[in-house]
Amino acid sequence: MSSKKTLIVDDEKLILISTRIVLESVGYEVVTAASGEEALIAARAAQPGLILLDIMMPGIDGWETLSRLKEDPELKEIPVIIFTAREHSRGRQLAREMGAVDYFQKPFEPDELIEIVDEYLVTENVPAS
């Protein structure tokens, strides 16, 4: 698992691009996927330190993708943040019950996105110079 690598999963190209720009601007390596199926393949190939996962996608949705990630012995330890435009308490509860570490709402403020990724992505300790 790469501690500085994040996998962003969203079917909206603009969200993928804007999220990638924000995270790369602070030094994160970013991999993207536009569907649940692509996410499972990308997660195996990239072994990211964190996954930002949209819920509403064509094909297998984010809930099913999360379920498959958590059932896969190779992927189950990767922290997943549900990254969605839908906001409701049942979604937050379900996300936690299914193994997600957090639930983050779009649209996002860049500083808030960086803060939540920093909170969950394991980063290497770099000595102060």
C-alpha positions as CSV (number, residue, x, y, z in Angstrom):
1,M,0.0,0.0,0.0
2,S,1.4,3.4,-1.0
3,S,1.0,5.9,1.9
4,K,0.8,9.0,-0.4
5,K,-1.5,7.5,-3.1
6,T,-5.2,8.2,-3.2
7,L,-7.7,6.5,-5.5
8,I,-10.6,8.7,-6.5
9,V,-13.7,7.0,-7.8
10,D,-16.4,9.1,-9.5
11,D,-18.3,8.9,-12.8
12,E,-18.2,12.7,-13.1
13,K,-15.1,13.8,-15.0
14,L,-15.1,17.3,-13.5
15,I,-15.1,15.9,-10.0
16,L,-12.2,13.6,-10.9
17,I,-10.2,16.4,-12.4
18,S,-10.8,19.0,-9.6
19,T,-10.2,16.5,-6.8
20,R,-7.0,15.3,-8.5
21,I,-5.7,18.9,-8.9
22,V,-6.4,19.7,-5.2
23,L,-4.7,16.6,-3.9
24,E,-1.7,16.7,-6.3
25,S,-1.1,20.4,-5.3
26,V,-0.2,19.2,-1.8
27,G,1.9,16.3,-2.9
28,Y,-0.4,13.3,-3.1
29,E,-0.2,10.8,-5.9
30,V,-3.6,10.3,-7.4
31,V,-5.2,7.5,-9.4
32,T,-8.7,7.8,-10.8
33,A,-11.5,5.5,-11.8
34,A,-14.8,6.3,-13.4
35,S,-16.8,3.3,-12.2
36,G,-17.0,0.7,-9.5
37,E,-15.6,-1.9,-11.8
38,E,-12.6,0.3,-12.7
39,A,-12.1,1.1,-9.0
40,L,-11.7,-2.6,-8.1
41,I,-9.1,-3.0,-10.8
42,A,-7.3,0.2,-10.0
43,A,-7.2,-0.6,-6.3
44,R,-5.5,-3.9,-6.9
45,A,-3.0,-2.4,-9.3
46,A,-2.2,0.8,-7.4
47,Q,-2.6,-0.4,-3.8
48,P,-3.5,3.2,-2.6
49,G,-3.4,4.3,0.9
50,L,-6.9,5.7,0.7
51,I,-10.0,5.5,-1.5
52,L,-12.5,8.4,-2.1
53,L,-15.6,6.6,-3.3
54,D,-18.7,8.1,-4.9
55,I,-22.0,6.4,-4.3
56,M,-24.2,7.2,-7.4
57,M,-22.4,5.6,-10.4
58,P,-23.6,3.5,-13.3
59,G,-22.9,-0.2,-13.2
60,I,-22.0,-1.3,-9.7
61,D,-22.7,1.7,-7.4
62,G,-20.5,2.9,-4.5
63,W,-22.2,0.7,-1.9
64,E,-21.6,-2.5,-3.9
65,T,-18.0,-1.3,-4.7
66,L,-17.4,-0.7,-0.9
67,S,-18.8,-4.1,-0.1
68,R,-16.5,-5.8,-2.7
69,L,-13.5,-3.8,-1.4
70,K,-14.1,-4.9,2.2
71,E,-14.7,-8.6,1.1
72,D,-11.4,-8.7,-0.8
73,P,-8.5,-9.9,1.5
74,E,-6.0,-7.9,-0.7
75,L,-8.1,-4.6,-0.4
76,K,-10.0,-4.7,2.8
77,E,-7.5,-2.8,4.9
78,I,-7.5,0.2,2.6
79,P,-9.5,3.1,4.3
80,V,-12.5,4.2,2.2
81,I,-14.2,7.6,2.5
82,I,-17.6,7.8,1.0
83,F,-17.5,10.9,-1.3
84,T,-21.0,11.9,-2.3
85,A,-23.4,14.7,-3.1
86,R,-26.0,13.0,-1.1
87,E,-26.2,14.0,2.6
88,H,-28.3,12.1,5.0
89,S,-27.8,10.5,8.4
90,R,-28.7,7.0,7.1
91,G,-26.0,7.2,4.5
92,R,-23.4,8.1,7.1
93,Q,-24.5,5.3,9.4
94,L,-24.6,2.7,6.5
95,A,-21.1,3.9,5.4
96,R,-19.7,3.2,8.8
97,E,-21.5,-0.2,9.1
98,M,-20.1,-1.3,5.8
99,G,-16.5,-0.4,6.8
100,A,-16.0,3.1,5.5
101,V,-13.9,5.4,7.7
102,D,-15.9,8.6,6.9
103,Y,-18.5,10.2,4.7
104,F,-17.6,13.4,2.9
105,Q,-20.0,15.6,1.0
106,K,-19.6,17.2,-2.4
107,P,-19.2,19.9,-3.5
108,F,-16.2,20.4,-1.3
109,E,-13.9,23.2,-0.3
110,P,-10.3,22.4,-1.2
111,D,-9.0,22.9,2.4
112,E,-11.7,20.6,3.7
113,L,-10.8,17.9,1.2
114,I,-7.1,18.2,2.1
115,E,-7.9,18.0,5.8
116,I,-10.0,14.9,5.6
117,V,-7.4,13.1,3.3
118,D,-4.6,14.1,5.7
119,E,-6.6,12.7,8.6
120,Y,-7.0,9.2,7.1
121,L,-4.1,8.8,4.7
122,V,-1.1,7.3,6.4
123,T,1.8,9.7,5.7
124,E,5.4,9.2,6.3
125,N,6.9,11.2,9.0
126,V,9.4,13.6,7.6
127,P,11.9,15.1,10.0
128,A,11.8,18.9,10.3
129,S,14.8,20.6,8.8
